[in-house]
Amino acid sequence: MNKPLLLMLHRWITLIFALPLFAIIATGLILSFEPMLQLSGMGGPAIDPARVVELVKQYDPDNKARGLSIDAAGHRMTLQGSGTPAIDLVTGTPAAAGSGLSDLLRWARGTHERLLGQAWLVTSSTIAMVTLMMLGILMGLPRLRNTCRDGTRASPGLRCRWSC
């Protein structure tokens, strides 16, 4: 491929996917701190699995939940997809207004996995980023020519004389 075509492809792919890529990178940066925050909230009593099952049966009798998220730092449980509020694991009642940090992490995870509610956009943005990296590498490769440093052509079988 010639360099002008690679430059044009690189430029247009970058312009089209810049904002989705920025959103994926920003939410990934936020999510990178989640393990540290979860470990800092590990103090206190352990979460009883029987209690979690009991609360799931109580708050989702129709089995509409598609996921379960436990916030160890806030001792809260959230049933995803059922429309129920966050549940306090200590009292078993709907939790009071969520902490801003756990809500931020929940928003970042949802956005990171399904950008604008579309999982295909995350996949296509990832493919575009890999394509951009490959195009950048191809554009950076030097052209291989049968020339010496001083611009003269080397004859087949003869070596260039390198002068300093």
PyMOL commands that set and color helices and strands:
alter all, ss='L'
color gray80, all
select helices_A, chain A and resi 3-31+34-40+49-59+100-113+115-117+119-140
alter helices_A, ss='H'
color red, helices_A
select strands_A, chain A and resi 67-71+76-80+87-88
alter strands_A, ss='S'
color yellow, strands_A
deselect
rebuild
show_as cartoon
